Amino acid sequence: MKVYYHPKLKALSRNLRKKSTLSEALLWNILKGKKTKGYQFMRQKPIDNYIVDFFCSKLKLIIEVDGISHNDKYKRDQIRQQRLESWGFSVLRFYEKDIKKDIRAVIVAIEDWIEKFEKK
């Protein structure tokens, strides 16, 4: 699946990869290297005019980590998510605090989603 993005986002996505939050780093340690049900994930992936936290092309799955910076951006995040979903992507959202508190539950939720997707 070819994913198009605005070329100016490439440098920004590289910079974001270098400045991951703790929650993003914790989740990345589990998603990288096909450790989650054998699927390849990328992090800070440009898609159209956005950069998503994690992306699996084969599953068309976007995983977003929401921290305190998202508290006042609910409406903007909803519009962004609707646009991404209109292109056929699925979006899973997790709060930073939930990743830090119980990352195992987050991984179970992702694996459950994958199992349901595979059965379609």
Backbone as numpy.savetxt, mean C-alpha at the origin, in Angstrom:
# Nx Ny Nz CAx CAy CAz Cx Cy Cz
0.90 -6.31 -15.90 0.05 -5.13 -15.90 0.94 -3.89 -15.90
0.77 -3.05 -16.87 1.53 -1.80 -16.97 0.82 -0.73 -16.16
1.55 -0.11 -15.23 0.99 0.93 -14.39 1.65 2.25 -14.78
0.82 3.21 -15.20 1.33 4.50 -15.63 1.38 5.48 -14.47
2.34 6.40 -14.54 2.47 7.40 -13.49 3.11 8.66 -14.06
2.94 9.74 -13.33 3.55 11.00 -13.72 5.05 10.90 -13.50
5.86 11.17 -14.52 7.32 10.99 -14.41 7.98 11.75 -13.25
7.43 12.88 -12.87 8.02 13.67 -11.78 7.94 12.95 -10.44
7.08 11.94 -10.33 6.91 11.22 -9.07 8.02 10.21 -8.80
8.77 9.86 -9.81 9.80 8.83 -9.65 10.84 9.23 -8.59
11.36 10.44 -8.67 12.36 10.91 -7.71 11.75 11.04 -6.32
10.53 11.53 -6.25 9.85 11.66 -4.96 9.64 10.30 -4.31
9.26 9.31 -5.10 9.03 7.96 -4.54 10.34 7.38 -4.01
11.46 7.62 -4.69 12.76 7.16 -4.20 13.08 7.80 -2.86
12.81 9.09 -2.75 13.06 9.82 -1.51 12.19 9.29 -0.37
10.94 8.98 -0.66 10.03 8.44 0.35 10.49 7.07 0.84
11.05 6.27 -0.06 11.57 4.96 0.35 12.70 5.10 1.36
13.48 6.15 1.21 14.60 6.39 2.14 14.12 6.91 3.50
12.90 7.47 3.54 12.40 8.09 4.76 11.15 7.39 5.29
11.13 6.09 5.27 9.96 5.33 5.72 9.66 5.61 7.19
8.38 5.58 7.53 8.00 5.65 8.94 8.28 4.29 9.57
8.26 4.23 10.88 8.50 2.96 11.57 7.46 1.92 11.14
6.21 2.32 11.07 5.15 1.38 10.67 5.36 0.86 9.25
5.75 1.75 8.34 6.02 1.32 6.97 7.20 0.35 6.93
8.24 0.64 7.70 9.41 -0.25 7.73 9.05 -1.62 8.31
8.25 -1.63 9.36 7.83 -2.91 9.96 7.03 -3.74 8.97
6.09 -3.09 8.30 5.26 -3.81 7.33 6.09 -4.26 6.13
7.00 -3.41 5.68 7.85 -3.75 4.54 8.71 -4.98 4.83
9.18 -5.11 6.04 10.00 -6.27 6.40 9.23 -7.58 6.21
7.92 -7.52 6.28 7.11 -8.73 6.10 6.66 -8.89 4.65
6.41 -7.78 3.95 5.92 -7.86 2.57 7.03 -8.12 1.55
8.24 -7.66 1.82 9.31 -7.75 0.81 9.76 -9.20 0.60
10.34 -9.42 -0.56 10.91 -10.73 -0.86 9.89 -11.84 -0.99
8.70 -11.50 -1.43 7.63 -12.48 -1.66 7.31 -13.30 -0.41
7.45 -12.69 0.77 7.20 -13.41 2.02 5.72 -13.54 2.35
4.88 -12.78 1.67 3.45 -12.83 1.95 2.76 -13.61 0.84
2.54 -14.88 1.12 1.85 -15.80 0.19 2.52 -15.86 -1.19
3.81 -15.53 -1.26 4.55 -15.62 -2.51 4.35 -14.47 -3.47
3.71 -13.39 -3.05 3.46 -12.26 -3.93 4.52 -11.18 -3.77
4.87 -10.58 -4.90 5.87 -9.51 -4.94 5.19 -8.16 -4.69
5.66 -7.46 -3.66 5.16 -6.12 -3.36 6.26 -5.11 -3.63
5.87 -3.92 -4.01 6.78 -2.79 -4.15 6.35 -1.75 -3.13
7.27 -0.87 -2.75 6.89 0.18 -1.81 7.09 1.55 -2.44
6.27 2.48 -1.99 6.28 3.85 -2.51 6.24 3.82 -4.04
5.19 3.20 -4.56 5.03 2.99 -6.00 4.19 4.11 -6.62
4.74 4.82 -7.61 3.93 5.83 -8.31 2.86 5.17 -9.18
1.65 5.66 -9.06 0.53 5.24 -9.90 -0.23 6.51 -10.28
-0.29 6.82 -11.56 -0.93 8.04 -12.06 -0.29 9.25 -11.38
-1.07 10.03 -10.66 -0.54 11.22 -9.97 -0.34 10.98 -8.48
-0.31 9.73 -8.08 -0.20 9.37 -6.67 1.02 8.50 -6.42
1.40 8.43 -5.15 2.40 7.45 -4.72 1.73 6.63 -3.62
1.61 5.32 -3.85 0.97 4.46 -2.86 2.06 3.82 -2.00
1.71 3.48 -0.77 2.70 2.94 0.17 3.24 1.59 -0.29
2.34 0.66 -0.59 2.74 -0.68 -1.05 1.83 -1.10 -2.19
2.39 -1.85 -3.15 1.61 -2.24 -4.32 2.04 -3.62 -4.79
1.04 -4.46 -5.07 1.26 -5.76 -5.69 0.55 -5.75 -7.03
1.31 -5.76 -8.10 0.77 -5.69 -9.45 -0.11 -6.90 -9.77
0.36 -8.08 -9.42 -0.36 -9.32 -9.75 -1.76 -9.36 -9.10
-1.84 -8.84 -7.88 -3.12 -8.81 -7.16 -3.93 -7.54 -7.42
-3.28 -6.56 -8.05 -3.87 -5.22 -8.21 -4.26 -4.66 -6.83
-3.37 -4.89 -5.86 -3.63 -4.52 -4.47 -2.71 -3.38 -4.02
-3.33 -2.38 -3.44 -2.63 -1.25 -2.85 -2.83 -1.33 -1.34
-1.76 -1.17 -0.59 -1.85 -1.14 0.87 -1.37 0.24 1.32
-2.21 0.92 2.08 -1.88 2.25 2.59 -1.74 2.21 4.10
-0.75 2.95 4.59 -0.52 3.09 6.03 -0.88 4.52 6.40
-1.90 4.67 7.22 -2.39 5.99 7.61 -1.88 6.36 9.00
-1.17 7.47 9.07 -0.69 7.99 10.35 -1.42 9.27 10.70
-0.86 10.00 11.63 -1.51 11.23 12.09 -1.60 12.27 10.98
-0.74 12.18 9.98 -0.80 13.14 8.88 -2.08 12.98 8.06
-2.78 11.88 8.22 -4.02 11.65 7.47 -5.26 12.11 8.23
-5.10 12.50 9.48 -6.26 12.86 10.31 -7.15 13.92 9.69
-6.57 14.91 9.06 -7.37 15.99 8.48 -7.50 15.86 6.96
-7.18 14.70 6.43 -7.21 14.50 4.97 -8.17 13.39 4.56
-9.17 13.11 5.37 -10.09 12.01 5.10 -10.74 12.16 3.72
-11.29 13.32 3.44 -12.00 13.54 2.18 -11.05 13.36 0.99
-9.86 13.92 1.10 -8.87 13.79 0.03 -8.48 12.33 -0.18
-8.28 11.60 0.92 -7.94 10.18 0.84 -9.06 9.38 0.19
-10.31 9.73 0.50 -11.46 9.03 -0.09 -11.52 9.24 -1.60
-11.29 10.47 -2.04 -11.30 10.78 -3.48 -10.18 10.01 -4.17
-9.01 10.02 -3.58 -7.84 9.30 -4.12 -8.15 7.81 -4.22
-8.71 7.24 -3.15 -9.02 5.82 -3.14 -10.07 5.48 -4.19
-11.10 6.30 -4.32 -12.14 6.04 -5.32 -11.55 6.05 -6.73
-10.64 6.98 -6.97 -10.01 7.04 -8.30 -9.18 5.78 -8.56
-8.39 5.36 -7.58 -7.59 4.15 -7.74 -8.49 2.92 -7.93
-9.56 2.84 -7.17 -10.50 1.71 -7.31 -11.20 1.74 -8.66
-11.43 2.92 -9.23 -12.08 3.01 -10.53 -11.21 2.41 -11.64
-9.91 2.29 -11.39 -8.99 1.66 -12.34 -8.84 0.17 -12.08
-9.61 -0.35 -11.13 -9.57 -1.78 -10.87 -8.66 -2.21 -9.74
-8.08 -1.26 -9.02 -7.24 -1.60 -7.88 -8.09 -1.77 -6.63
-7.63 -2.62 -5.73 -8.23 -2.75 -4.40 -7.30 -2.05 -3.42
-7.89 -1.39 -2.41 -7.10 -0.65 -1.44 -7.41 -1.15 -0.04
-6.36 -1.56 0.67 -6.46 -1.90 2.08 -5.77 -0.80 2.87
-6.42 -0.32 3.94 -5.85 0.74 4.76 -5.64 0.24 6.18
-4.49 0.61 6.74 -4.19 0.27 8.12 -3.63 1.50 8.81
-3.96 1.64 10.08 -3.41 2.74 10.87 -2.03 2.37 11.38
-1.15 3.38 11.42 0.20 3.16 11.94 0.18 2.49 13.31
-0.70 3.00 14.19 -0.76 2.48 15.56 -1.12 1.00 15.58
-1.97 0.54 14.65 -2.35 -0.87 14.61 -1.18 -1.74 14.14
-0.38 -1.22 13.23 0.80 -1.96 12.76 1.79 -2.10 13.91
2.00 -1.03 14.65 2.95 -1.07 15.77 2.45 -1.95 16.91
1.14 -1.90 17.14 0.55 -2.61 18.28 0.38 -4.11 18.01
-0.08 -4.46 16.80 -0.38 -5.86 16.50 -0.18 -6.14 15.01
1.07 -6.17 14.58 1.36 -6.36 13.16 0.87 -7.72 12.67
0.82 -8.70 13.55 0.34 -10.03 13.16 -1.11 -9.95 12.67
-1.95 -9.17 13.34 -3.35 -9.00 12.92 -3.43 -8.32 11.55
-2.54 -7.39 11.30 -2.50 -6.71 10.00 -2.13 -7.71 8.91
-1.13 -8.53 9.17 -0.70 -9.54 8.18 -1.82 -10.55 7.93
-2.50 -10.96 8.99 -3.63 -11.89 8.82 -4.71 -11.26 7.94
-5.00 -9.98 8.14 -6.00 -9.29 7.31 -5.56 -9.25 5.85
-4.29 -9.00 5.60 -3.77 -8.99 4.22 -3.85 -10.39 3.62
-3.42 -11.38 4.36 -3.47 -12.76 3.86 -4.90 -13.22 3.62
-5.83 -12.83 4.49 -7.25 -13.17 4.28 -7.76 -12.54 2.99
-7.39 -11.28 2.74 -7.80 -10.61 1.51 -7.25 -11.37 0.30
-5.98 -11.76 0.37 -5.35 -12.49 -0.74 -6.07 -13.80 -1.00
-6.39 -14.54 0.05 -7.10 -15.82 -0.10 -8.45 -15.62 -0.77
-9.18 -14.59 -0.38 -10.48 -14.30 -1.02 -10.29 -13.91 -2.47
-9.27 -13.12 -2.76 -8.99 -12.69 -4.13 -8.65 -13.89 -5.01
-7.84 -14.81 -4.48 -7.41 -15.98 -5.25 -8.58 -16.90 -5.59
-9.62 -16.88 -4.78 -10.77 -17.77 -4.99 -11.73 -17.22 -6.05
-11.56 -15.97 -6.44 -12.45 -15.36 -7.44 -12.26 -15.98 -8.79
